[in-house]
């Protein structure tokens, strides 16, 4: 439900931008179409901005009617797509083979563009609003890279906020919570090297498959037996590659790949330590050697209480208190968590689900599509958040 008439009036315009973005998806650090469209519109609307953070990232700043509060907030939208083939059947489906906006970042970008237009025309706040158009959220560290290249130094802010569409919540519902709402997303590869040979003479071999099978089972005990049941953790082996294709050959090596996730920094450290220790002891047990490599993913996304309360108030004013829900965290991740390591803020979910439509398909599903009907709500949320966080006293 959108209460501000001027926002409802631009729905079709912003929807058209969203569908342009959807048709032209690009992945990490190659989001040139989105970056150029954002820059074009910001220029048309007279909003100053800087390009080049994280290659394609853009940060724009809108000053309120007053700035003597000395305060600023940041509003973030991610711009990147996924390496997947779209099967939504929508008229505005991807034109780029093997690329798809399967997580709704096209919609996030469009909503922030709509907010930019509205806020630049009204400026009913005291302070500055920094609009962060971020590349490479999907596992490529775009948020961290923008910070490394000066985001928080060049654009200091008192708080930061981000919206993510959520297909499993019905349209008209906002979901949020204090503390962790999304997990860290780290990954690992383990290579076990033994001694191959004839499968009929196992006593002459050091079988990496047996070692790997034992390791897969042993790693599952970490979360079930060493993580507090009231805490959260995940260790999942997602690939197990070994063998020559022959039925009578024991291979020399096996490769295991997986992910480990947590909502707390302490649990994150525990999971990595136990992966190391269990791999080492299992390798020794089966007389094989091992190598482990890790890839650090995003930090947990941890909301601060005051900013959650602020978002809940704004959402209640727009949608009604009964439509603001306290949700359980998800073990998926978002690198907005990197910003929240340094700045208070809130990351929340905006429901978009409608039964029987592409809008209820899960994120990263080939049949998914962003629901354009939530665009006005997203714009109004950003507008009211700025005006509430940075009140203009006359």
C-alpha positions in Angstrom: 0.0 0.0 0.0 1.6 3.3 -1.1 0.3 6.4 0.6 2.3 9.1 -1.2 0.6 10.0 -4.5 3.8 11.2 -6.2 5.4 7.8 -5.7 2.4 5.9 -7.0 2.6 8.2 -10.1 6.1 7.0 -11.0 5.4 3.3 -10.7 5.2 2.7 -14.5 8.4 4.7 -15.1 10.4 2.8 -12.5 8.9 -0.5 -13.6 10.1 0.2 -17.1 13.7 0.7 -15.8 13.4 -2.5 -13.8 12.4 -4.5 -16.9 15.2 -3.0 -18.9 17.6 -4.1 -16.2 16.0 -7.6 -16.2 16.5 -8.0 -19.9 20.2 -7.0 -19.7 21.7 -9.0 -16.7 25.4 -9.0 -16.1 27.4 -10.6 -13.4 30.2 -9.6 -11.0 32.1 -6.4 -11.9 30.6 -6.5 -15.4 27.3 -4.7 -14.5 27.9 -2.0 -17.2 24.3 -1.8 -18.4 23.0 -1.3 -14.9 25.7 1.1 -13.9 25.2 3.2 -17.1 21.4 3.3 -16.6 21.8 4.4 -13.0 24.3 7.1 -14.0 22.1 8.3 -16.8 19.1 8.7 -14.6 21.1 10.4 -11.7 22.5 12.8 -14.3 19.0 13.6 -15.6 17.7 14.3 -12.1 20.7 16.5 -11.1 22.0 14.1 -8.4 25.8 14.2 -7.9 27.5 10.8 -7.8 30.9 9.1 -8.1 31.6 6.0 -10.2 34.2 3.3 -10.0 33.8 1.9 -6.6 34.3 -1.8 -7.2 34.6 -1.2 -11.0 30.9 -0.6 -11.7 29.7 0.7 -8.4 28.1 4.1 -8.0 27.5 6.2 -4.9 25.2 9.2 -5.1 24.5 11.8 -2.4 21.3 13.8 -1.9 21.4 16.6 0.6 18.3 17.6 2.5 16.7 21.0 2.8 19.0 21.3 5.8 22.3 19.5 6.6 23.1 21.1 10.0 22.2 17.8 11.7 25.6 16.6 10.6 24.1 13.1 10.0 23.9 10.8 7.0 22.5 7.4 6.2 23.3 4.9 3.5 20.8 3.0 1.4 22.1 0.1 -0.6 20.9 -1.8 -3.7 22.8 -4.6 -5.4 23.0 -4.6 -9.2 24.5 -8.0 -10.3 22.8 -11.0 -11.8 23.5 -14.7 -11.7 25.1 -17.2 -14.1 21.9 -19.2 -14.9 19.4 -19.6 -17.7 16.0 -17.9 -17.2 12.8 -19.9 -17.7 10.3 -17.4 -16.2 8.4 -17.0 -19.5 8.1 -13.3 -18.9 8.0 -10.9 -21.9 11.0 -9.1 -20.4 13.1 -12.2 -19.8 16.9 -12.1 -20.1 18.4 -11.4 -23.5 21.8 -12.5 -22.4 22.3 -16.3 -22.7 23.3 -17.9 -19.4 22.7 -14.7 -17.4 19.6 -14.0 -15.3 18.4 -11.6 -12.6 17.4 -14.6 -10.5 17.6 -12.8 -7.1 15.8 -9.6 -7.8 18.7 -7.2 -7.8 17.1 -5.5 -10.8 14.2 -4.6 -8.6 16.4 -3.5 -5.7 18.2 -1.1 -8.1 15.0 0.2 -9.6 13.5 0.9 -6.2 16.6 2.8 -5.1 16.4 4.8 -8.4 12.8 5.6 -7.6 13.8 6.8 -4.1 16.5 8.9 -5.7 14.1 10.7 -7.9 11.6 11.3 -5.1 14.2 12.4 -2.5 15.9 14.8 -4.9 12.6 16.5 -5.7 11.4 16.8 -2.1 14.5 16.8 0.2 12.3 16.7 3.3 15.1 15.8 5.6 18.0 17.3 7.5 21.3 15.6 6.5 22.6 13.5 3.7 21.4 10.3 2.1 24.0 8.2 0.3 22.6 5.9 -2.4 24.9 2.9 -2.8 24.6 1.0 -6.1 26.7 -2.1 -5.4 28.2 -4.6 -7.8 29.1 -8.2 -7.3 27.0 -9.2 -4.3 26.6 -12.8 -5.5 29.7 -14.3 -3.9 32.3 -11.9 -5.4 32.8 -9.5 -2.5 31.5 -6.3 -4.1 30.5 -4.8 -0.7 33.9 -5.5 0.8 35.7 -4.1 -2.3 33.7 -0.9 -2.2 34.7 -0.5 1.4 38.4 -1.2 0.6 38.2 1.5 -2.1 36.9 4.1 0.3 33.1 3.8 0.5 32.8 4.5 4.3 35.7 6.9 4.3 34.5 9.0 1.4 30.8 8.8 2.4 30.7 8.6 6.2 27.3 7.5 7.5 25.6 7.0 10.9 23.6 4.0 9.7 23.0 1.9 6.7 20.0 0.0 5.3 19.2 -2.6 2.7 16.1 -4.3 1.3 15.9 -7.7 -0.2 12.8 -9.1 -1.8 11.5 -12.3 -0.3 9.3 -14.7 -2.3 8.4 -16.9 0.6 6.8 -13.9 2.4 3.4 -12.8 0.9 3.3 -9.4 -0.8 2.5 -6.7 1.8 4.6 -8.3 4.6 7.9 -7.0 5.9 10.2 -9.4 7.8 13.1 -8.3 10.1 14.8 -9.2 13.3 17.4 -7.9 15.7 20.9 -9.5 15.6 21.9 -11.9 12.8 19.5 -12.2 9.9 21.8 -13.7 7.3 24.8 -16.0 7.7 28.5 -15.9 6.8 29.1 -17.9 3.6 32.6 -19.5 3.5 33.7 -22.4 1.4 36.5 -25.0 1.3 38.2 -27.6 -0.8 39.9 -30.6 0.6 42.2 -32.8 -1.5 43.0 -36.3 -0.1 46.0 -38.0 -1.8 46.6 -41.7 -1.3 48.1 -44.5 -3.3 46.1 -45.9 -6.2 46.2 -49.4 -7.6 44.1 -52.4 -8.5 40.7 -52.5 -6.7 41.1 -56.2 -6.1 44.2 -55.6 -4.0 43.1 -53.0 -1.6 45.8 -54.0 0.9 48.4 -52.5 -1.5 46.6 -49.2 -1.8 45.8 -46.2 0.4 42.2 -45.5 -0.7 41.2 -41.8 -0.7 37.6 -42.7 -1.4 37.3 -44.5 1.9 39.0 -41.6 3.7 36.7 -39.1 2.0 33.5 -41.1 2.8 34.6 -41.2 6.5 35.4 -37.5 6.4 32.0 -36.6 5.0 30.3 -38.4 7.8 32.6 -37.1 10.5 32.2 -33.4 9.5 28.4 -33.8 10.1 29.1 -34.3 13.8 30.5 -30.8 14.2 27.1 -28.9 14.0 25.1 -31.7 15.7 27.5 -32.2 18.6 29.8 -29.2 19.0 27.6 -26.2 18.2 25.2 -25.0 20.8 21.7 -26.2 19.8 20.4 -22.7 20.3 23.0 -21.4 17.9 23.1 -22.1 14.1 25.7 -23.7 11.9 25.9 -25.5 8.6 28.6 -27.7 7.1 27.6 -29.2 3.7 29.7 -31.2 1.4 28.5 -30.3 -2.1 31.0 -32.1 -4.4 32.9 -35.4 -4.0 35.0 -36.1 -7.0 37.2 -39.2 -7.4 37.9 -42.2 -9.6 39.0 -42.8 -13.1 35.7 -44.2 -14.5 37.0 -47.7 -14.3 35.3 -50.3 -12.0 38.5 -51.9 -11.0 40.9 -49.0 -10.3 41.4 -47.4 -6.9 42.2 -43.7 -7.6 45.1 -41.7 -6.2 43.1 -38.8 -4.9 39.7 -37.4 -4.0 38.4 -33.9 -4.0 35.8 -32.7 -1.5 34.2 -29.3 -1.8 31.7 -27.6 0.5 30.4 -24.7 2.4 30.2 -23.8 6.1 28.0 -21.1 7.5 27.2 -19.5 10.8 25.4 -16.5 12.3 28.1 -15.7 14.9 31.8 -14.9 14.4 32.7 -17.3 17.2 30.8 -20.2 15.6 32.4 -19.3 12.2 35.9 -19.8 13.8 34.8 -23.0 15.5 33.6 -24.6 12.3 36.8 -23.8 10.4 39.0 -25.1 13.3 37.1 -28.4 13.5 37.2 -28.9 9.7 41.0 -28.7 9.9 41.2 -31.0 12.9 38.9 -33.7 11.6 40.4 -33.7 8.2 43.9 -34.1 9.7 42.9 -37.0 12.0 40.9 -38.7 9.3 43.8 -38.5 6.8 46.1 -40.0 9.4 43.6 -42.8 10.2 43.6 -43.9 6.5 47.2 -43.1 5.7 46.6 -40.4 3.1 47.8 -36.9 2.9 45.6 -33.8 2.7 45.5 -30.2 1.6 42.8 -27.7 2.5 42.1 -24.3 0.9 39.5 -21.9 2.2 37.6 -19.1 0.5 36.2 -16.5 2.9 32.8 -15.4 1.9 30.7 -12.6 3.3 30.4 -11.8 7.0 27.2 -12.5 8.9 24.6 -9.7 8.4 23.9 -8.5 11.9 21.2 -5.9 12.5 21.4 -3.4 15.4 18.3 -2.9 17.7 17.7 0.8 17.2 17.8 0.6 13.4 15.5 -2.5 13.4 13.1 -0.5 15.6 13.3 2.4 13.1 12.6 0.2 10.1 9.7 -1.6 12.0 8.1 1.8 12.7 8.4 3.0 9.1 7.0 -0.3 7.8 4.1 -0.2 10.3 3.3 3.3 9.1 3.1 2.2 5.5 1.7 -1.4 5.8 0.2 -1.6 9.3 1.7 -3.1 12.4 0.2 -6.5 11.8 2.1 -6.8 8.5 5.5 -6.4 10.1 6.8 -9.8 11.2 9.8 -10.8 13.3 11.5 -13.5 11.3 14.0 -16.3 11.9 17.4 -15.8 10.3 18.3 -17.5 7.1 21.6 -19.4 6.4 22.0 -17.7 3.1 24.2 -14.7 3.0 24.6 -11.1 1.8 27.8 -9.0 1.8 25.9 -6.1 3.2 27.1 -7.7 6.4 30.5 -6.1 5.6 29.0 -2.6 6.0 27.3 -3.6 9.2 30.6 -4.7 10.7 31.5 -0.9 10.7 28.1 0.9 10.7 24.9 0.3 12.6 22.0 -0.7 10.4 19.2 -3.0 9.3 18.8 -5.5 6.5 15.2 -6.7 6.0 13.0 -8.7 3.7 10.1 -7.3 1.7 7.5 -10.0 0.8 6.6 -10.4 -2.8 5.0 -13.8 -3.0 1.8 -14.3 -5.0 0.6 -17.9 -5.4 0.8 -19.3 -8.9 3.1 -16.7 -10.2 6.9 -16.4 -10.9 6.9 -14.1 -7.8 6.6 -17.0 -5.4 9.4 -19.0 -7.0 12.5 -19.2 -4.8 15.5 -16.9 -5.2 18.0 -18.4 -7.7 15.2 -20.4 -9.3 15.1 -20.3 -13.1 11.4 -19.5 -13.0 11.6 -16.6 -10.6 10.8 -12.9 -11.4 10.8 -9.8 -9.2 7.3 -8.5 -8.4 6.9 -5.0 -9.8 3.9 -4.4 -7.5 6.3 -3.9 -4.6 8.2 -1.1 -6.3 6.1 1.7 -4.9 6.2 0.3 -1.4 10.0 0.0 -1.6 10.4 3.6 -2.8 8.1 4.9 -0.1 9.9 2.9 2.5 13.2 4.5 1.5 11.6 7.9 1.4 10.0 7.7 4.8 13.1 6.1 6.3 15.2 9.1 5.2 12.6 11.5 6.5 12.3 9.7 9.8 16.0 9.0 10.4 16.9 12.6 9.4 13.9 14.6 10.6 13.5 18.1 9.2 12.5 20.4 12.0 11.0 23.7 10.9 
